[in-house]
Amino acid sequence: MHTEPVTQPAPSRKDRRTFLVITVVIAALLGGVAVNNYATNQQTLDNLAAARSDVAALEEDKNALSSALDGVTTERDELVALLDDATSQLDDTTTQLLDAHADNEALVEERDDALAAEQAAKAETVALREQYDPQIAAERQAAHDAGVAADCASSIDAGAILLRSWDDDFASLDGVDRQTYEAAVDACATPVIAQGVRGRCQDPVDVEQVVRDPDAFTGDCVELVVDIVQFDQATGPCGFRAYFDTTAHRWSHQYKGDNGIFAAADPARS
């Protein structure tokens, strides 16, 4: 059986125009896409180039900072070494100063010991000289006797034992000290003082009785020795505060009488 081939109908002019239009539109679209892709790719390339430039600048900055850091580290190491040297020198100086101070203390101690020994030797020499030099002993004994006489007269005038002429040098005399000197003045002055008041006053009063009941002795004339402890504006011009007893004592606590107030009406106008 013989079959004839089918012949396609020839496109019409309208179809060709439509095809051309579609082809032009597709070509325009593809061109626009290509142009847009080119612009996008170019911007990307520009951004990449700028990023590479920034990276290169950052790398240079990093290298500069690393170099500066190396310099700072080197300077730090040098300063640490200098500080170690200074510390070592300071330790050495401190040790030397401590040694010098110890040596100086030893020298001072030796000097003080030498001075003490020298003073002791001088004192011993003076003591021996005073002990065995009759002229010095005689002069000191004369001064002692004159002092006792002067203090005896002062004590009689004051009505109480006074030791104004005592001299520590008197202690170099055999059997003489302040207590024996006071006893000598007391033996000289007390009998005279007693004779001056006994004609007007009664026999020595019992101090303990006065302490217990002072009002019982109002109006009586008694002989008392006082150790004044306050005589100022607080006590007034006609009174004073004092310890009292019938005899004089060296220390305030030896007086039997309490710390009492002695007052007169107004001796300044009597």
Disulfide bonds with the S-S distance in Angstrom:
Cys152-Cys188 1.92
Cys201-Cys221 1.83
